[in-house]
Amino acid sequence: METITLTYKRPPDRVNHFQQELLYVDEAVIVTSQRVKPSSPIVQNGETVLGDNFAAIWFVFTGLWYDVGKVYNLDNEWTGYYCDVMKPVERGVDVAGKPSYFEITDLFLDLWINPDGTYEIQDEDEFEEAIQNGAIDAELERKAREVLDTLIAKVEEGHLESLLQEVFDRAQLPDLRDYVEKLP
């Protein structure tokens, strides 16, 4: 399997690099996978839905201010979607023109979406702290809140799932549950 480097930035100055499995790429989307190490687990109704070594299949859309991670637990059961509000992805290619890296700048606000369509906003406290310490300016604050509202509307209208299905159809991705069983 081919890998690609994700450069993850978080204002004001945090930068991390992650190697991810590249599942699919076209001009509209990059699809990758990885085992995650969240800073803290997400628990819904007493059950951990995002924790250490859970699998995530990431859909990073060109031009959109968010990404979507389809998350699977250690038993390879789908637990929900994790969406990062972020600046639009920047992409890079090597000398042969093949995708070699992509870069995202996280804007703190996140959305957890349960399989039943209910959702919970994540990291609002970190977002407010970033505003107060000047890591997020007024224009970026407005845009991040607007993106979160748009994302919530997509979830409530059922459009997020159809956006992902379009990628599945176009990319002819394998059954993801079977795929995550094989992730190291």
N, C-alpha and C positions, 0 to 999 in steps of 0.2 A: 504494500500500500504506500502511496505517495504521501509525504508530509509537507506541511507548510508552516511557516512561523507566524504566529500572532504576536504583534506588539500591542500591548494593552497599556494605555495611559489613563491616569486618573489625576486630575488637577489637585494641587498645583504642580507637583513634580514627581509623582510615582510612575515608574515605567517597569513593566515586566514583559518577559518574552516567553511564549509557550509554543512548544511543538504540538501540532495537531494533525490528525489523519485527514487528508483531503479526500472527500467523497465525491464532490462534484463542484464544478465552477463554470459559469458562463458570465456574460456581461451583466446580468441582473442579480446574481446571487453567488455566494461562496457557501458550500456546505462542508462542515468539518465535524470531527468527533474527538472526544477526549474523556478521560476520567477527571472529575473535578475535585477540588480541595477548597470548599467555600470557607470564608472567614468565620462563619457561624452557620449551623444547620438551620433549615427552615422546617418548622413543625406546623402541621395543619391537623386539627382535631385529634391531637395527641400522637400523631404519626409523623415520623421524619420523612419529608418528601424531597429534601435535598440535603445530602450529607457527603462525607468523605468517600471518595472512590465511586460515587454514583456516576453513571454514564450520561453524557449530554451530546446530542446531535445539534450543532449550531447552524442556524440559517442567518447569514449576514447579507442583507440586501443592499445593493448599490443605490445610493441616493436617499435611503430611508434613515430616520433618526432613531432607529431601534433595531435590535436583533432578537431572535427567538431561539431558545434552547429547549429541545424536547428531552426531558429528563427521565432516566430509568434508574430504579433502585438496585441494590445488590442482588436481588432475585430477578433482575431484568424485567421488572414490571414498570410500565409507564406511570409516573407519579404526577406529571403536569408539565407546564411550560414556564420557563424563566425568561423574562424579557428585560433587557438592559436598555434604558434610554441613553443614547450616545450620539456623538457627532457622526455624520455619514462616514462610512468606511473609506480608507485610503488603501489602494492596492498597488503592488509592485510586481514587476516581472524580471526574470533573469535575462541574460544576453540572447538566449534562444527564444524569448517571448513567452516562456512558461511562467505561471504564477509562482512567485517565490515568497511573498509575504503579504500580510494585510495588517492594517493598523486601525485600532479603534480608540476613541477617547470617551471614556465613561463619564456620564453626567450624574452619577449617584442614584437617581431615581430608578427603581426596578419594579416589575410587576410579576407576581407569582399567580399562575392561572391553574386551578384545579381541573381535573378531568370533567367535572360536572359543570364547568363554566364559571363557578364562583372564583373570585380573585382577591388578592390582598396586595396593597402597595407596600413596597419594601424600601428601607433606607432613607425615609423622609428626614430622619434626624441628621444623617450624614449630609444630605442635600442642604438642609438649613445651616448646618455648620460651615459648609463650603461657601455658602452665600455670605455668611457673617465674616468669614476670614478672607474674603476677596478672591477665592479660587474660582468662583462663578460670578460673572458680572450680571447686571440687570437684564441685558438682552438675552444672554444664554439662559438665565433663570426663566424668563418668559417663554422661550422656545422649549425648554425641557418640560415645563408644566403643560404647554400646548400639546407636545408629543404624547405625554402620558394620558391626557384627556382623549386624544385621538385613538390611542392604543386601546384604552378602556372601551370606547365606542365600538371599535372593531370587534373586540371580544364579545360585547353585549349583542352585537348584530350578527355574530357568527362568521364574520369575514376573515378573521385571523386563520381559522382552520382551512378555509378555502384557499387562502394565499399559500399555505404550506402544501396543500394538496396539488396545486398547480406545479410546484417545484417537484414533488414526488413524481407526478406524471411526466414532466419534461425530462427529468434526470433518470427516470427508470430506476430509482433507488430500490435496494433490496428491502425485504421486511426488516424494519429496524430492530425489532425485538431479537430476531435471529442474529443480526449484525452485532448488537451490543453484548450478546453472550460470548462473542469471540474477542472482544476488546481486552487487551492486557491489563 
